[in-house]
């Protein structure tokens, strides 16, 4: 939750992030976030509680699935943008994708 005790709603955060984009970019970013949230659910991780090591573990999982380095890089870049805007929008104090 946030400082007011209101639970964070990933759907609203995702919508707020995606509304900044259009067309194929929005479609790609939406898919990247869907993959991230699905992985978080599978490993029992709350996406808004993720730390940098979680992003690294996800990248390794994508490698093990045989995804191209460029695809993994793009997905991590999408997460960096998503979490950067979550900080800007006041949903998080800091991004797990910093640095």
N, CA, C and O atoms as a GROMACS GRO file, in nm:
protein
  396
    1UNK      N    1   0.082  -0.120   0.000
    1UNK     CA    2   0.000   0.000   0.000
    1UNK      C    3   0.085   0.124   0.000
    1UNK      O    4   0.208   0.116  -0.001
    2UNK      N    5   0.021   0.237   0.001
    2UNK     CA    6   0.094   0.363   0.005
    2UNK      C    7   0.082   0.423   0.144
    2UNK      O    8   0.034   0.358   0.237
    3UNK      N    9   0.125   0.549   0.158
    3UNK     CA   10   0.126   0.610   0.291
    3UNK      C   11  -0.014   0.629   0.349
    3UNK      O   12  -0.027   0.646   0.470
    4UNK      N   13  -0.117   0.626   0.267
    4UNK     CA   14  -0.255   0.641   0.315
    4UNK      C   15  -0.319   0.506   0.343
    4UNK      O   16  -0.436   0.500   0.380
    5UNK      N   17  -0.243   0.398   0.325
    5UNK     CA   18  -0.298   0.265   0.350
    5UNK      C   19  -0.382   0.210   0.235
    5UNK      O   20  -0.446   0.106   0.249
    6UNK      N   21  -0.381   0.279   0.122
    6UNK     CA   22  -0.456   0.233   0.006
    6UNK      C   23  -0.369   0.135  -0.072
    6UNK      O   24  -0.256   0.169  -0.107
    7UNK      N   25  -0.419   0.014  -0.099
    7UNK     CA   26  -0.335  -0.082  -0.172
    7UNK      C   27  -0.298  -0.029  -0.310
    7UNK      O   28  -0.378   0.037  -0.377
    8UNK      N   29  -0.177  -0.058  -0.351
    8UNK     CA   30  -0.135  -0.023  -0.486
    8UNK      C   31  -0.206  -0.114  -0.583
    8UNK      O   32  -0.216  -0.235  -0.561
    9UNK      N   33  -0.254  -0.057  -0.691
    9UNK     CA   34  -0.325  -0.135  -0.792
    9UNK      C   35  -0.240  -0.139  -0.918
    9UNK      O   36  -0.232  -0.039  -0.991
   10UNK      N   37  -0.178  -0.253  -0.944
   10UNK     CA   38  -0.094  -0.260  -1.064
   10UNK      C   39  -0.168  -0.222  -1.191
   10UNK      O   40  -0.109  -0.161  -1.281
   11UNK      N   41  -0.296  -0.256  -1.201
   11UNK     CA   42  -0.372  -0.223  -1.321
   11UNK      C   43  -0.373  -0.074  -1.349
   11UNK      O   44  -0.355  -0.031  -1.463
   12UNK      N   45  -0.394   0.005  -1.245
   12UNK     CA   46  -0.396   0.150  -1.260
   12UNK      C   47  -0.256   0.204  -1.293
   12UNK      O   48  -0.242   0.294  -1.375
   13UNK      N   49  -0.155   0.148  -1.228
   13UNK     CA   50  -0.017   0.191  -1.255
   13UNK      C   51   0.021   0.157  -1.399
   13UNK      O   52   0.085   0.237  -1.467
   14UNK      N   53  -0.017   0.038  -1.444
   14UNK     CA   54   0.013  -0.003  -1.581
   14UNK      C   55  -0.060   0.088  -1.679
   14UNK      O   56  -0.001   0.134  -1.777
   15UNK      N   57  -0.187   0.115  -1.654
   15UNK     CA   58  -0.263   0.202  -1.743
   15UNK      C   59  -0.201   0.342  -1.749
   15UNK      O   60  -0.190   0.401  -1.856
   16UNK      N   61  -0.159   0.392  -1.633
   16UNK     CA   62  -0.096   0.523  -1.629
   16UNK      C   63   0.036   0.529  -1.704
   16UNK      O   64   0.072   0.632  -1.761
   17UNK      N   65   0.107   0.418  -1.705
   17UNK     CA   66   0.232   0.410  -1.781
   17UNK      C   67   0.203   0.399  -1.930
   17UNK      O   68   0.261   0.472  -2.010
   18UNK      N   69   0.114   0.308  -1.967
   18UNK     CA   70   0.088   0.281  -2.109
   18UNK      C   71   0.021   0.396  -2.181
   18UNK      O   72   0.040   0.412  -2.302
   19UNK      N   73  -0.056   0.477  -2.110
   19UNK     CA   74  -0.126   0.588  -2.174
   19UNK      C   75  -0.029   0.689  -2.235
   19UNK      O   76  -0.067   0.769  -2.320
   20UNK      N   77   0.094   0.685  -2.192
   20UNK     CA   78   0.197   0.776  -2.244
   20UNK      C   79   0.246   0.736  -2.382
   20UNK      O   80   0.320   0.811  -2.446
   21UNK      N   81   0.206   0.619  -2.429
   21UNK     CA   82   0.255   0.564  -2.556
   21UNK      C   83   0.139   0.527  -2.646
   21UNK      O   84   0.024   0.525  -2.602
   22UNK      N   85   0.170   0.498  -2.773
   22UNK     CA   86   0.066   0.461  -2.869
   22UNK      C   87   0.117   0.352  -2.963
   22UNK      O   88   0.237   0.326  -2.970
   23UNK      N   89   0.025   0.290  -3.033
   23UNK     CA   90   0.058   0.197  -3.139
   23UNK      C   91   0.143   0.079  -3.095
   23UNK      O   92   0.123   0.023  -2.987
   24UNK      N   93   0.239   0.042  -3.183
   24UNK     CA   94   0.322  -0.077  -3.156
   24UNK      C   95   0.403  -0.065  -3.027
   24UNK      O   96   0.428  -0.165  -2.960
   25UNK      N   97   0.444   0.056  -2.992
   25UNK     CA   98   0.521   0.074  -2.868
   25UNK      C   99   0.435   0.035  -2.748
   25UNK      O  100   0.479  -0.039  -2.660
   26UNK      N  101   0.312   0.085  -2.746
   26UNK     CA  102   0.221   0.053  -2.636
   26UNK      C  103   0.196  -0.098  -2.631
   26UNK      O  104   0.195  -0.157  -2.523
   27UNK      N  105   0.175  -0.159  -2.746
   27UNK     CA  106   0.150  -0.304  -2.753
   27UNK      C  107   0.268  -0.382  -2.697
   27UNK      O  108   0.250  -0.475  -2.619
   28UNK      N  109   0.389  -0.345  -2.737
   28UNK     CA  110   0.510  -0.413  -2.688
   28UNK      C  111   0.528  -0.394  -2.538
   28UNK      O  112   0.556  -0.489  -2.466
   29UNK      N  113   0.511  -0.270  -2.492
   29UNK     CA  114   0.527  -0.243  -2.349
   29UNK      C  115   0.423  -0.318  -2.267
   29UNK      O  116   0.454  -0.370  -2.160
   30UNK      N  117   0.300  -0.323  -2.318
   30UNK     CA  118   0.194  -0.396  -2.246
   30UNK      C  119   0.230  -0.544  -2.233
   30UNK      O  120   0.211  -0.604  -2.128
   31UNK      N  121   0.282  -0.602  -2.341
   31UNK     CA  122   0.322  -0.743  -2.336
   31UNK      C  123   0.437  -0.763  -2.238
   31UNK      O  124   0.436  -0.858  -2.160
   32UNK      N  125   0.537  -0.673  -2.243
   32UNK     CA  126   0.650  -0.685  -2.150
   32UNK      C  127   0.603  -0.682  -2.006
   32UNK      O  128   0.648  -0.762  -1.923
   33UNK      N  129   0.513  -0.590  -1.974
   33UNK     CA  130   0.463  -0.580  -1.836
   33UNK      C  131   0.378  -0.701  -1.800
   33UNK      O  132   0.381  -0.748  -1.686
   34UNK      N  133   0.303  -0.752  -1.895
   34UNK     CA  134   0.223  -0.873  -1.869
   34UNK      C  135   0.315  -0.990  -1.833
   34UNK      O  136   0.288  -1.065  -1.740
   35UNK      N  137   0.426  -1.004  -1.909
   35UNK     CA  138   0.522  -1.110  -1.877
   35UNK      C  139   0.582  -1.090  -1.738
   35UNK      O  140   0.597  -1.186  -1.662
   36UNK      N  141   0.615  -0.968  -1.703
   36UNK     CA  142   0.674  -0.938  -1.572
   36UNK      C  143   0.576  -0.971  -1.461
   36UNK      O  144   0.611  -1.041  -1.365
   37UNK      N  145   0.451  -0.921  -1.472
   37UNK     CA  146   0.354  -0.947  -1.366
   37UNK      C  147   0.319  -1.095  -1.356
   37UNK      O  148   0.295  -1.144  -1.245
   38UNK      N  149   0.317  -1.165  -1.466
   38UNK     CA  150   0.293  -1.309  -1.463
   38UNK      C  151   0.405  -1.381  -1.389
   38UNK      O  152   0.380  -1.467  -1.305
   39UNK      N  153   0.530  -1.344  -1.420
   39UNK     CA  154   0.644  -1.405  -1.352
   39UNK      C  155   0.637  -1.374  -1.203
   39UNK      O  156   0.660  -1.462  -1.120
   40UNK      N  157   0.606  -1.249  -1.169
   40UNK     CA  158   0.595  -1.213  -1.026
   40UNK      C  159   0.492  -1.302  -0.956
   40UNK      O  160   0.518  -1.352  -0.847
   41UNK      N  161   0.377  -1.320  -1.020
   41UNK     CA  162   0.274  -1.407  -0.962
   41UNK      C  163   0.325  -1.549  -0.944
   41UNK      O  164   0.300  -1.612  -0.841
   42UNK      N  165   0.397  -1.600  -1.044
   42UNK     CA  166   0.447  -1.738  -1.039
   42UNK      C  167   0.546  -1.759  -0.926
   42UNK      O  168   0.551  -1.867  -0.867
   43UNK      N  169   0.625  -1.657  -0.894
   43UNK     CA  170   0.726  -1.673  -0.788
   43UNK      C  171   0.680  -1.614  -0.654
   43UNK      O  172   0.756  -1.612  -0.558
   44UNK      N  173   0.556  -1.568  -0.650
   44UNK     CA  174   0.502  -1.515  -0.525
   44UNK      C  175   0.556  -1.379  -0.487
   44UNK      O  176   0.567  -1.347  -0.368
   45UNK      N  177   0.588  -1.298  -0.585
   45UNK     CA  178   0.645  -1.165  -0.562
   45UNK      C  179   0.540  -1.058  -0.592
   45UNK      O  180   0.475  -1.062  -0.696
   46UNK      N  181   0.524  -0.963  -0.501
   46UNK     CA  182   0.441  -0.846  -0.526
   46UNK      C  183   0.526  -0.750  -0.609
   46UNK      O  184   0.632  -0.706  -0.564
   47UNK      N  185   0.480  -0.717  -0.728
   47UNK     CA  186   0.561  -0.638  -0.821
   47UNK      C  187   0.607  -0.505  -0.763
   47UNK      O  188   0.716  -0.457  -0.796
   48UNK      N  189   0.526  -0.444  -0.677
   48UNK     CA  190   0.565  -0.316  -0.617
   48UNK      C  191   0.657  -0.333  -0.497
   48UNK      O  192   0.695  -0.235  -0.433
   49UNK      N  193   0.692  -0.458  -0.466
   49UNK     CA  194   0.790  -0.484  -0.361
   49UNK      C  195   0.919  -0.539  -0.420
   49UNK      O  196   1.010  -0.578  -0.346
   50UNK      N  197   0.928  -0.542  -0.552
   50UNK     CA  198   1.045  -0.597  -0.620
   50UNK      C  199   1.170  -0.516  -0.587
   50UNK      O  200   1.164  -0.394  -0.570
   51UNK      N  201   1.281  -0.586  -0.579
   51UNK     CA  202   1.413  -0.524  -0.560
   51UNK      C  203   1.497  -0.557  -0.683
   51UNK      O  204   1.461  -0.643  -0.763
   52UNK      N  205   1.607  -0.488  -0.697
   52UNK     CA  206   1.692  -0.509  -0.814
   52UNK      C  207   1.725  -0.658  -0.840
   52UNK      O  208   1.721  -0.701  -0.955
   53UNK      N  209   1.758  -0.736  -0.737
   53UNK     CA  210   1.788  -0.878  -0.764
   53UNK      C  211   1.672  -0.953  -0.830
   53UNK      O  212   1.695  -1.047  -0.905
   54UNK      N  213   1.548  -0.912  -0.802
   54UNK     CA  214   1.434  -0.978  -0.865
   54UNK      C  215   1.436  -0.954  -1.017
   54UNK      O  216   1.407  -1.045  -1.095
   55UNK      N  217   1.471  -0.832  -1.057
   55UNK     CA  218   1.479  -0.803  -1.201
   55UNK      C  219   1.590  -0.886  -1.265
   55UNK      O  220   1.576  -0.932  -1.378
   56UNK      N  221   1.700  -0.903  -1.193
   56UNK     CA  222   1.810  -0.984  -1.245
   56UNK      C  223   1.769  -1.131  -1.256
   56UNK      O  224   1.805  -1.198  -1.352
   57UNK      N  225   1.695  -1.181  -1.157
   57UNK     CA  226   1.646  -1.318  -1.164
   57UNK      C  227   1.551  -1.338  -1.281
   57UNK      O  228   1.556  -1.440  -1.349
   58UNK      N  229   1.466  -1.239  -1.305
   58UNK     CA  230   1.374  -1.247  -1.418
   58UNK      C  231   1.452  -1.250  -1.550
   58UNK      O  232   1.419  -1.327  -1.640
   59UNK      N  233   1.555  -1.166  -1.560
   59UNK     CA  234   1.637  -1.165  -1.682
   59UNK      C  235   1.701  -1.302  -1.704
   59UNK      O  236   1.707  -1.350  -1.817
   60UNK      N  237   1.750  -1.365  -1.596
   60UNK     CA  238   1.808  -1.499  -1.608
   60UNK      C  239   1.703  -1.599  -1.653
   60UNK      O  240   1.731  -1.687  -1.734
   61UNK      N  241   1.582  -1.587  -1.600
   61UNK     CA  242   1.473  -1.677  -1.640
   61UNK      C  243   1.442  -1.660  -1.789
   61UNK      O  244   1.414  -1.758  -1.858
   62UNK      N  245   1.446  -1.537  -1.837
   62UNK     CA  246   1.421  -1.512  -1.980
   62UNK      C  247   1.534  -1.572  -2.064
   62UNK      O  248   1.510  -1.626  -2.172
   63UNK      N  249   1.657  -1.561  -2.014
   63UNK     CA  250   1.771  -1.622  -2.084
   63UNK      C  251   1.752  -1.773  -2.095
   63UNK      O  252   1.775  -1.832  -2.200
   64UNK      N  253   1.711  -1.834  -1.984
   64UNK     CA  254   1.692  -1.979  -1.981
   64UNK      C  255   1.582  -2.024  -2.077
   64UNK      O  256   1.584  -2.137  -2.125
   65UNK      N  257   1.487  -1.935  -2.104
   65UNK     CA  258   1.382  -1.967  -2.201
   65UNK      C  259   1.431  -1.950  -2.344
   65UNK      O  260   1.360  -1.982  -2.439
   66UNK      N  261   1.554  -1.900  -2.361
   66UNK     CA  262   1.612  -1.887  -2.493
   66UNK      C  263   1.581  -1.757  -2.564
   66UNK      O  264   1.600  -1.747  -2.685
   67UNK      N  265   1.533  -1.657  -2.492
   67UNK     CA  266   1.505  -1.529  -2.556
   67UNK      C  267   1.634  -1.459  -2.598
   67UNK      O  268   1.738  -1.474  -2.535
   68UNK      N  269   1.625  -1.384  -2.705
   68UNK     CA  270   1.740  -1.310  -2.757
   68UNK      C  271   1.780  -1.201  -2.658
   68UNK      O  272   1.695  -1.142  -2.593
   69UNK      N  273   1.911  -1.174  -2.648
   69UNK     CA  274   1.957  -1.066  -2.560
   69UNK      C  275   1.887  -0.933  -2.587
   69UNK      O  276   1.860  -0.857  -2.494
   70UNK      N  277   1.859  -0.904  -2.714
   70UNK     CA  278   1.792  -0.777  -2.746
   70UNK      C  279   1.649  -0.773  -2.689
   70UNK      O  280   1.603  -0.668  -2.646
   71UNK      N  281   1.581  -0.888  -2.689
   71UNK     CA  282   1.446  -0.895  -2.633
   71UNK      C  283   1.451  -0.876  -2.481
   71UNK      O  284   1.370  -0.804  -2.424
   72UNK      N  285   1.546  -0.942  -2.417
   72UNK     CA  286   1.561  -0.930  -2.272
   72UNK      C  287   1.593  -0.786  -2.235
   72UNK      O  288   1.538  -0.731  -2.140
   73UNK      N  289   1.682  -0.724  -2.311
   73UNK     CA  290   1.719  -0.585  -2.287
   73UNK      C  291   1.598  -0.493  -2.299
   73UNK      O  292   1.579  -0.404  -2.216
   74UNK      N  293   1.517  -0.515  -2.403
   74UNK     CA  294   1.398  -0.431  -2.420
   74UNK      C  295   1.301  -0.450  -2.304
   74UNK      O  296   1.244  -0.353  -2.254
   75UNK      N  297   1.283  -0.574  -2.261
   75UNK     CA  298   1.190  -0.598  -2.150
   75UNK      C  299   1.238  -0.531  -2.021
   75UNK      O  300   1.159  -0.476  -1.946
   76UNK      N  301   1.369  -0.536  -1.997
   76UNK     CA  302   1.423  -0.468  -1.880
   76UNK      C  303   1.410  -0.317  -1.892
   76UNK      O  304   1.384  -0.248  -1.794
   77UNK      N  305   1.427  -0.267  -2.013
   77UNK     CA  306   1.411  -0.124  -2.038
   77UNK      C  307   1.266  -0.081  -2.012
   77UNK      O  308   1.241   0.026  -1.956
   78UNK      N  309   1.171  -0.165  -2.053
   78UNK     CA  310   1.030  -0.136  -2.026
   78UNK      C  311   1.006  -0.128  -1.876
   78UNK      O  312   0.938  -0.038  -1.828
   79UNK      N  313   1.063  -0.224  -1.802
   79UNK     CA  314   1.046  -0.222  -1.656
   79UNK      C  315   1.109  -0.098  -1.595
   79UNK      O  316   1.052  -0.038  -1.504
   80UNK      N  317   1.225  -0.060  -1.644
   80UNK     CA  318   1.290   0.061  -1.593
   80UNK      C  319   1.200   0.182  -1.613
   80UNK      O  320   1.185   0.264  -1.522
   81UNK      N  321   1.138   0.192  -1.730
   81UNK     CA  322   1.047   0.302  -1.756
   81UNK      C  323   0.923   0.296  -1.669
   81UNK      O  324   0.879   0.397  -1.614
   82UNK      N  325   0.867   0.175  -1.656
   82UNK     CA  326   0.748   0.157  -1.573
   82UNK      C  327   0.775   0.200  -1.429
   82UNK      O  328   0.697   0.275  -1.371
   83UNK      N  329   0.885   0.151  -1.373
   83UNK     CA  330   0.916   0.185  -1.234
   83UNK      C  331   0.957   0.331  -1.219
   83UNK      O  332   0.928   0.392  -1.116
   84UNK      N  333   1.023   0.388  -1.320
   84UNK     CA  334   1.057   0.531  -1.314
   84UNK      C  335   0.930   0.613  -1.304
   84UNK      O  336   0.922   0.705  -1.223
   85UNK      N  337   0.830   0.581  -1.387
   85UNK     CA  338   0.704   0.655  -1.380
   85UNK      C  339   0.627   0.625  -1.252
   85UNK      O  340   0.554   0.711  -1.204
   86UNK      N  341   0.642   0.506  -1.196
   86UNK     CA  342   0.577   0.475  -1.068
   86UNK      C  343   0.633   0.566  -0.959
   86UNK      O  344   0.559   0.607  -0.869
   87UNK      N  345   0.762   0.596  -0.966
   87UNK     CA  346   0.823   0.690  -0.871
   87UNK      C  347   0.771   0.831  -0.898
   87UNK      O  348   0.728   0.901  -0.806
   88UNK      N  349   0.774   0.872  -1.023
   88UNK     CA  350   0.726   1.006  -1.061
   88UNK      C  351   0.580   1.025  -1.019
   88UNK      O  352   0.542   1.132  -0.971
   89UNK      N  353   0.500   0.920  -1.037
   89UNK     CA  354   0.357   0.928  -1.004
   89UNK      C  355   0.329   0.910  -0.855
   89UNK      O  356   0.213   0.913  -0.812
   90UNK      N  357   0.434   0.890  -0.775
   90UNK     CA  358   0.418   0.879  -0.631
   90UNK      C  359   0.375   0.743  -0.581
   90UNK      O  360   0.332   0.731  -0.467
   91UNK      N  361   0.385   0.639  -0.664
   91UNK     CA  362   0.346   0.504  -0.624
   91UNK      C  363   0.457   0.431  -0.549
   91UNK      O  364   0.432   0.341  -0.469
   92UNK      N  365   0.581   0.471  -0.576
   92UNK     CA  366   0.698   0.411  -0.512
   92UNK      C  367   0.794   0.521  -0.471
   92UNK      O  368   0.797   0.628  -0.532
   93UNK      N  369   0.872   0.494  -0.367
   93UNK     CA  370   0.975   0.589  -0.325
   93UNK      C  371   1.098   0.582  -0.414
   93UNK      O  372   1.163   0.683  -0.440
   94UNK      N  373   1.129   0.458  -0.461
   94UNK     CA  374   1.245   0.442  -0.550
   94UNK      C  375   1.221   0.323  -0.640
   94UNK      O  376   1.143   0.233  -0.609
   95UNK      N  377   1.291   0.326  -0.753
   95UNK     CA  378   1.275   0.221  -0.852
   95UNK      C  379   1.372   0.106  -0.827
   95UNK      O  380   1.490   0.130  -0.800
   96UNK      N  381   1.324  -0.018  -0.837
   96UNK     CA  382   1.416  -0.132  -0.828
   96UNK      C  383   1.507  -0.141  -0.951
   96UNK      O  384   1.605  -0.216  -0.951
   97UNK      N  385   1.475  -0.066  -1.055
   97UNK     CA  386   1.553  -0.070  -1.178
   97UNK      C  387   1.656   0.043  -1.186
   97UNK      O  388   1.720   0.060  -1.289
   98UNK      N  389   1.671   0.120  -1.078
   98UNK     CA  390   1.772   0.226  -1.079
   98UNK      C  391   1.911   0.166  -1.096
   98UNK      O  392   1.939   0.057  -1.047
   99UNK      N  393   1.995   0.239  -1.165
   99UNK     CA  394   2.135   0.201  -1.189
   99UNK      C  395   2.141   0.077  -1.274
   99UNK      O  396   2.250   0.029  -1.305
   0.00000   0.00000   0.00000
